[in-house]
Amino acid sequence: MSKESFRRDLRRTFDEITGSPSSNLGDKVRSRLDEPVEQRAPMWAAGLAAALIAVIVVGVLVVVHPFNRNNVGLVGGSPTPSASPSPLPTLSPSPSAPAYECTAQTHIAAGYTPPPNASITTVKVGNHSDQGFDQVTITFKDTRHGDITIDVQPNSTFIQDGSGASVKLAGKYGLRILITEADEHPDFTGSTDLKPGYTQLKEARLMGDFEGRVTWGLGLESPACYRVQILDNPTRLVIYLQIK
């Protein structure tokens, strides 16, 4: 059926139902409603045809303007947000360094029977004014040390092991480091008398390497406040001297 034919059928059906506007329009409508179903068939056919045309029009619109499948959702609702990535695990902070000690003596026990005479390979110093300390690092070869004793001195005068000679180091105050079950002479490299002239650490000097006992003296500018750590790989004794 062509569009023009369909329009004519709809117009004719409408005219048959209503006719021209008049005072007896209601009577005409009631008369048509009272007709047998068979006579009113064109009206139902026209309605069915109109419904089919509406379905075809919607189908054409869908083909011409397809839905955006990426934004399917409730009408008026916001698009469902994508899941955010899981947060990376937070790393645990490293343990804080020990507090500074200003006591007369610190004793660090080995906690085991060390092998005969752990060998000291280097003694190094460093300045970290931005962090508030000077540093002394004593490194061991292969094995752990024996006991360590650190003594605060009211001056920078030390007694050499073995000879008993008195030695005055640079600075006004002192810190004495005694390491047992240790040797320095077999594998040691570097100087045994360091004079960096830092803010706190003025001099570090070997005071003894005798019968498994190694002693170092530190000459300081002000009374010693320090903290100590034992680090591994390689084994190191690290002394942080607080700058006042």
C-alpha positions, 0 to 999 in steps of 0.5 A: 500500500502506498503512502497516498493510498494509506492517507486516503483510507484514513481520511475516508474512515474518519469522514465515515465516522464523524462526517461534517461537524453538525449538531447531531455528531453524537448521534452519528458516533453512537450509530457507528458504535452500534454497527456490527463489528464486521462493518467497523473493521476498516477502523481497526485496520487503520489503527493497526496500520498506524501502529505498524508505521510507528514501529517502523519509524522507531526502528529507522531512528534506532538504525540512524542514531544508535545508542552509545553503548558506552553510556548505558545506564538509568535515565538521568543517572550519572555513569557508573565510575570505574573502580579506582586502582588499589592503593600501593602498600605503604612501606613501614618507616625504618627504625629511628636511631637511638637517642643521644647518650651523655653518660660516663660509659656505654658498654655493648656486649657481644652476646656470644663468644666471638671467633679469635680476634675479629679484624678491623679493616677501616676507620672513617670519619664524616661530617653531617652538620645538616643532620646535627652530628659528626660520624666515626665508622669502624668496619670489621672483616667477615666476623663480629667483634667482641665487647665494646666499651665507650668512655666519656673523658673530661679532657682530650688526653689519652694513655697509649696501650702497651707503652703507657705514654700520654697523648694529647689530641686536638679538642678539649674533651674526649671519647675512648673506644675499646673493642675486645677480641679484635685486631687492627694490624692484619687487614687495616688500610688507611690512616691511624691518626685522622684530623678532620677538624669538624665542628665536634670531632677534631681528631681520631687516633689509634691508641692501642692494638695489643693482645686482642684489644683495639683502642681509639681516642676521639678529641672533641670540641665540647662534652660528648653526647653520642649514639651508637649503632651496629650495622651489618653487611659489612659489620660496622660500629657507627658512632654519631657525635652530636654537634652542640 
